[in-house]
Amino acid sequence: MSLKVGVIGTGMIGQDHIRRLTKVLSGVEVAGVADIDATRAAAAAPAGAEVFATPQDLIRSPKIEAVVICSWGPAHEEQLLDCIAAGKPVFCEKPLVTSAEAARRVMEAEVAHGKRLVQVGFMRRFDADYRRLKAVIDGGTLGLPLMYKSVHRNASVPVGLYTSEMPLNDTLVHDADISRWLLGDEVTGVEVRLPRRSRQGGELRDPHMVLLHMASGALVDVEISVNIAYGYDIRGEVSCETGIAALPNRPATVITDAHGIRQAIPEDWRERFIEAYDQEFREWIVAAGQGTATGPSTWDGYAATLVADAALEAVASGQLARIDMGDKPALYGQALDRAA
Ligand code: NAP
């Protein structure tokens, strides 16, 4: 029996997820698609899939058992609330929503429903290297984690479309989520420092140095550089009481020639995290088939939204911006732990 999935938003990542759901993974079938641009939806629809006129038609259709949301962030709240009202498991690409109030509304609806339906697209939690790093920290052999250094470098970003707010409200969310998950901790405050501006991005504010204050007292520093030119470079290193645990360099063929000894660098997130996206959906398909969700939750999406808001406040004020998440509903568990 294949899980019949509907995909909303057939742009860049929607098309990539349709490819993985139809060509890579088993136990799943893309039975419907919808996009604000009907022509794009029709072009992306796999053979046999219905092209729905609206996301709401797709969500309510008896043909669709579970939903994948890949529309742009401001549309997510309405689509998530419709999925919860229909009682259908839903995978939602990050950002969960674009404001803390919207995140609270989605949480309230899911809590009222009584069981988890939402998984947020924080794919790093499904990456084998990050999972091994977390296992070392959780194992406790290095003592308590004290500091984490997260490096997020993109080769380039689309000129004119990517604004100076986006390093903090679009890119930082991945580092914020992986920091909370790796350290099993919550962010209580954010500081932002602006180093010398890179000439690579013109007027774009880039790079950023972000300091996350965690509830335990641990500190996380995040470098976000979005026009680094040489490739997509993701690094992480945890300093514990008696040792250091770091993400390995990605295994890649070593080339030796007249230019020296070198290894290729991933071009973008699709290449670096291709296996993590596959695994993220493998685990989603299993949970959705059982009518529920595991992995990054609405609470985790809410946390990332609060960090983004605080980071924007901190860059404007130059001060530490504090975060108060309020009480965690029992539906989302007691402590941050494993991804699934
Ligand atoms: P994109 O290429 O612009 O695709 C979004 C698609 O959704 C477009 O076809 C857009 O149509 C459509 N759309 C917009 N509003 C809609 C609505 N209300 N109902 C139905 N369709 C709607 O963007 P993308 O890069 O694929 O990103 C999509 C989402 O994935 C974003 O939330 C983004 O942050 C997230 N993302 C996550 C990762 C990750 O690493 N996890 C990576 C990339 C993107 P128009 O173009 O006509 O507006």
Residues whose N, C-alpha, C, O or C-beta is under 5 A from the ligand:
A	BS01	NAP	G9 T10 G11 M12 I13 G14 A34 D35 I36 D37 P55 C70 S71 W72 G73 A75 E93 K94 P95 G121
